[in-house]
Amino acid sequence: MLKLGFKFGFFMVASAPILLGLAFRTYFGGGDANSRFSILFLVLSLVVSVIMAFSGVFSSLLHYMLPRKRPSEGVVVEEEEEDAIVSKNNSTSTSSSSAAASSVKKHRIGRFVAESTVNSNSLISNNHGIVERDVPIMALGHSNPSDIDEDLHSRQLAVYGRETMRRLFASNVLISGIQGLGAEIAKNLILAGVKSVMLHDEGNVELWDLSSNFVFSEDDVGKNRALVAVQKLQELNNAVVVHTLTTKLAKEQLADFQAVVFTDISLEKAIEFNDYCHNHQPPIAFIKTEARGLFGSVFCDFGPEFTVFDVDGEDPHTGIIASISNDNPALVSCVDDERLEFQDGDLVVFSEVHGMTELNDGKPRKIKNARAYSFTLEEDTTGFGTYEKGGIVTQVKQPKVLNFKPLREALNDPGDFLFSDFSKFDRPPLLHLAFQALDKFVSESGCFPIPGSEEDAQNLISIASNINEKLGDGRLEDINPKLLRHFAFGAKAALNPMAAMFGGIVGQEVVKACSGKFHPLFQFFYFDSVESLPTEPLQSSDLKPLNSRYDAQISVFGSKLQKKLEDSKVFLVGSGALGCELLKNLALMGVSCSNHGKLTVTDDDVIEKSNLSRQFLFRDWNIGQAKSIVAASAAASINPRLNVEALQNRVGPETENVFDDTFWENLSVVINALDNVNARLYVDQRCLYFQKALLESGTLGAKCNTQVVIPHLTENYGASRDPPEKQAPMCTVHSFPHNIDHCLTWARSEFEGLLEKTPAEVNAYLSKPSEYVTTMRNAGDAQARDTLERVLECLDRETCETFQDCIGWARLKFEDYFSNRVKQLIYTFPEDATTTAILRAEAFGIPIPDWVRNTKKVAEAVEKVEVSEFQPKKDAKIVTDDEANNLTPQSIDDAQVINELYIKLEHCREKLPPGFRMKPIQFEKDDDTNYHMDLIAGLANMRARNYSIPEVDKLKAKFIAGRIIPAIATTTAMATGLVCLELYKVLDGGHKLEDYRNTFANLALPLFSMAEPVPPKVIKHRDMSWTIWDRWILRGNPTLRELIQWVKDKGLKAYSISFESCLLYNTMFPRHQDRMDRKMVDLVREVAGAELPPYRRHFDVVVACEDEEENDIDIPLVSIYFR
């Protein structure tokens, strides 16, 4: 710990010249006054860095000199002698939740030391709730992993963590069979960053392969698959060694790998190889997988005893204790502001408990009777001390040992299958039989069944029947010949959506095998999507090959559906991770690949380094280029026939001139590849309006979901919403944080206030002073007053003229943040107070001198700053609840203060140099050269020290403060495969509701949950019925009278008509009768003041109606066409 402390300290000191160097370049590199505002930001980073550095070294020395704790004491933080000042009135075990919460919060503040030193025990590992045993994972072998490129793998690190990534970096993987499925698995593992991938294939590329393999082209036909694939796969990640084997594989060669995957192997050979892997020491993870037409299978064997270190990948759950009873068993109650997520049987550890300190020993304890805010502890606490206050309970994640059976045994005793679709509950055992029958068919005939061959299909069905009869008591009552017939017809084909889906699943299983992260698939998984087949019966002639790159797909779906795919007009919104995968899939499927088809892709984003670990169509030389253009070009290289247009427009109300009525009306389907809900909702509304099918998908780490939206058949995307993400109240964030998330939220808020919002307000004032102040006067509230005070601080009270002034400002800001504010809270409130406050800060920038590179001189400059002794404010007002954060109008006092502030601002403005402006800095998390995260991480960790909260490193801070969405390639691949299986159904048309599937999946568990979409709500009136999908259309440029009569003809009376927020007609206003013979388009233009540009051919009105009994009837939107 001492060494770590010194390393941390000296690292922070060493970073100071870098910060100052950047500032130096900003000033002396040609920047004008407008660019110099960022300098103070660097100075603040420097001051925080230096102070943290010295406090880190000091705490390390302190830790080294103090007595060491015994191992049994775990990671429990030893408390200072504070108990003596704790009121005895709070010592009962039945204290209220709010009092307990207050105790925890005040206890945290009470630990603050004026010198801002850090307790070494607060530097707890991010995974402190995960117990790991020192056991081997496969053949990790000699592991000296290289440093992790955090910029490249940031999203993946948010899912796996550093330890899992290091294990991946030490793993060698063999993939045998480089058809479509093998290439997908290889892609995902290379992007994940394993040490090496061996591509094994003895066969040559066939035209048949081009339906599923994105690395092959027509020029590659006849060449060895592995040799063709290696170059393009290597481009995905130069840090991974990709090599090939094109000769026969011997089982002894498997010893060089930690995991082996076979995609095209006979059952006999698979059993031989699996026996070797299972018995090897250490065991070698063995995976056998196949994707045959619309059917797929996976078998996993990770050895006799495989340890899973982290079963689900979720952070350990925690709770703040409110009370603990002296009972047997003890009842533990927690504060009621957050529901507990514990389950019966969980192990938990306690820390920071006052009174009942026996629980602070770090020993995991089992719980039961888990409830929303309480649980029972399986322990007798009658002899323990009486609970007084405080305490945090943290879940302890236990390793799990799995005993895999070898393939030889598992074939006859498969155990429980992993289900994906409970409407096909009997399907896995049947497919278990079908794949064995297919293997025997191939071994006997030397080839796969011919697509469309009834003879081959019957032969396979006969083989399956014979195998089934030999199963004795385990035989199936019905082997479903119809399903086996579909299976035989498509068995030779490799389809891209199936390859993508299973490539994601199997790629994730390899990661699990190499790292022990997440629960493996145990042991068989079978899947089919026969409902994707065309609704019209297929004839054998429909399935015959056409000497086309789509022959494999034609052998399953027929040439008619292939034509529909090629002629389709598709709108793909987004070309990030999901978009890249979808573009690849669409190109391989032949979507929009005829002269009549067109694929439009749009994305307004540019490529960043962090994209490269998932968005596989991009390379490092594409950084800074437009995503849509690069992705479209890469997709066209996969299939030159792809008719694709790349746009850089955001899809929203502001681009309805680009994506106009004609554009939407001509589409066949819309596919979303977005990463935010608001954009999804907008696209959903456009699809609803123009009655277009929408395919939706999203990912979050190892989780993903897909949704299919079909006009008039399913509910739309916006019909159901996820509950909003729970956010901590701002009073908690700004006053009494109790976790690092609160500290980082506060730090980012301060960053934006210091460097973005306040400078923007200053510039707004300086640009138009009188108009700005008039606006504030008209507002006349406390918020306007607060804004003006912050502007005045920048231009007057906190102005800087020399670099020493700048250092002084930064030092005083540090004193304010991490000393005075906390002392004020302690002074204002007693130990049992529960109220909080909102604190704000601003900043100002100034040029720097040339001596700033000298850290010693900077430290000397800091020492010159006079820090006034803290004087508590007796009349300080602290906000007591989150609702009180909203500033209420105080017109009389505030109006007077605003006038006074305006006078002062005018005096300050007169002193400023001509053209002076500040430079607002927008937070950018992915650029390590801008030091944004250095400042935020420093602010958050110093605040964490104030409150005795465990600190985090810069990467973890980046995840939280940057609100980074965890993402991995495997989940994305699987999600897009599922989407494209639904695309077959959408473009075929005529499918029933029960044919479609919405899916939720979690590859970490693994869990697959498929269900039919929900139908839309139906509204009925007389013999009419409609849903949200309906839009009543009235053509012919009608008058108001004609519109009312048109509604009357439907048995309804229109009593109100409006356009957007403007009322065009209402029976309550007699003058509106004068409008009866006017054209509706004229009323919209003149009364509503609407502009109807040339690309608009219609507008929409809301008509409020009632029936004969004066009951309101909600009718659809009415679209009036005037052109």
Summary of the structure (lengths in Angstrom):
residues: 1123
radius of gyration: 33.6
end to end distance: 77.0
largest distance: 97.9
contacts: 3823
relative contact order: 0.11
helix: 45%
strand: 15%
